[in-house]
Amino acid sequence: MEKRNPLAVVALTFVTFTLYAYYWLYKTTDELKKETGRDELQPLVDVLLAAMTFGIWGVWAAIRNARLVHEEMQARGASHTDRAFGVAAFAGLTMFTGWAWLVSMAILQDDYNRLAETEFLPESDALFASAAARPAVRARVAVEPPATPVEHPTERPVARPTRRAEASNVPVFLSNAPAPIVY
């Protein structure tokens, strides 16, 4: 996720008469979709629905995104407080003040910045802790006999080609090593 200054987000939204808020909603939801791998997030749909509902859908999308950030931070093993209620509370205050939702944007942008600073290491702790609990990996390994030289009195020894071991003679080795992680 791209790090942005929360105060700059608020200022740009205020200066552009809320147009930046729609751009910000699109960009941050798209970045959150890529960061979390959640295909159900549709940033363009969020922006269109927010425009058609005069921002009400945008408030719901902000609350949803705050919850997703919290879930992702917990999945990464980082300590994090769920700020979805704070985002909802300031959005609700907008009915009385008119501009309190800008505080919701600042809170959510701060969460996005924290998510951007957190590295994701899949199963980092569980990888080594549960290695003994995993089932053994079975592998067949063909063992070929060593090449034996052909002896001729006038020539140098030459390696004889070997045959593959028969399937019934192939030993099976068990390993409790964790499976390799491919990135």
N, C-alpha and C positions, 0 to 999 in steps of 0.2 A: 504494500500500500504506500502511496505517496504521502510523505509528511507535509502537513500544511499548518501554518500558524492559525490557531483558533480565532484569535482577534482579527486577523486578516479576512478570514471567512465571514465573520460577522460584519466587518466593515464593508466588504465587497457586496454582501447581500443588501446592506442598508443603502449604499451608494447607487446600486443598480435597480433599486425599487423591487427587490426580490427575484429578479431574473437570474442572478448568480446562484440563488438557492436551488433552482431547477437544474442548472448545470452541475452544481456541487452534488445534488442528489444522484444524478446520472453517473458522474465520475466515481463517486465513493461506492455506490452500489456495484458498479462494474468491477472496481478494484477488489471489493469484498468478495464478489463472485469468483474472481480469479484466485484470490488468496485462500479461500476456504474450499474451492472446488464444488460449490453448490450451484448446480445447473438450474435450479428452480428460481433463482434470482433473475429477474428481468428488468434491468435498469430503464430501458425505454418505456416499458409498460408503466413502471412506477412514475416516471415523469409525466406521461400522458394522463394517467389517472389523477395525479396530484394537480395538474392544470385544470382538468375537468371538474374536480371537486373543490376547487379554490384552496388547495393546500391540505385538506383533511387527509387525503391518502398519503401525502408526504409525511404527515405526522405519524401515521401508522407505520409507514416504511422506516422512519427513523427509529421508532420503538423496536420494530423487528430487527433492524440492523444492529441496534445496541445489544439486543439479546444474542444475536449471532456472534458479535465480537466477544461477548462474555463467554459463550460456549467455546469459541476457538481459543481464547486465552487459557481457559481451563484445560482444554485438550493439549495445549502446549506445555502444561505444567506450571504456568505462571500464576501467581496470586493476583486475583482481580475481583473487583466489586461490580456486581451487576448494576449498571446505571440506567437501565431501561425505565425504572420508575421515575428517576429524576428527569429523564427526557420527557416522559409523559406528563409529569407534574408541571414543568415549565411550558409545555405545549398547551396544557389546559389553562394555565394562567393567561395565555394569549387572548382568551375570550374577554378578559377584564382589562388587560393592559395594551393589547394590540401587538406588542413586539417581544413578548417574553419567549417566544419560540426561538429567538436568536440565541438565547442562553442554551437551549436544547441543542442547537447546531454546534455551539462551542464545546459543550460536554461530549457530544458524539465525535467531533473532530479530535478531541483529546484522546478518546478511546481508540480511534483509528491510528493516531500517532503511536500509541502504546503498542498496538498490534504490529505496526510496521517495525518497531524496535525488537520484537520478540522473534527469535529464530524457531523454526519448526523442525524438530528432530523426531521423525516418526518412531514410536515405541522406544524412545531413548532409554528410559528407565526399565521398562518391561522387557527389553531385549535381553539384558543380561540377568535380570532377576528370575525370569521364568524359563531360562534355557534348560534347566534340569527337568522342568515339568513338561517339556515338549516331547512328543513321540520321537523315537529314533528314526533317522533317515536311512532307508535301505538303498544300497547301490550295488550294481554288479560290476565287477572289475575283471577284465580278461587278463590272465597272466600267461604270457608267452614264454615258452622255454628258451633258454639262451641259444644263440646260433652256435653251431659246432663247425669248425673248419673242415674242409675237404682236404685230405692229404694226398698229394701226388709227389712222387719222388723228384720230378724235374721242375715243378711249379711251386709258387708260394702258396700258403694256405689261403683259401677263399671262403668267405662266410656262406653257409648254406641257407637258403630261404626257409623261414619257419612258417608253420601253419597256425591259424587261430585256434585257440582252445575250444573244445566242444562246449555247447551250452550247459550240459550236465556237469562238466568239470569246472565251471567258473565259480570261484568262491564268492560268497556274499559277505560283505563287511557292514557292520552296524556302527553308526556314529550318533552321538548325542549332541554334536556341535550344532549351533543354530544355523538355519538356512542363510545364505548370503543375502544382503540387502542390495538391490539394484536400483540406482537412482536414474 
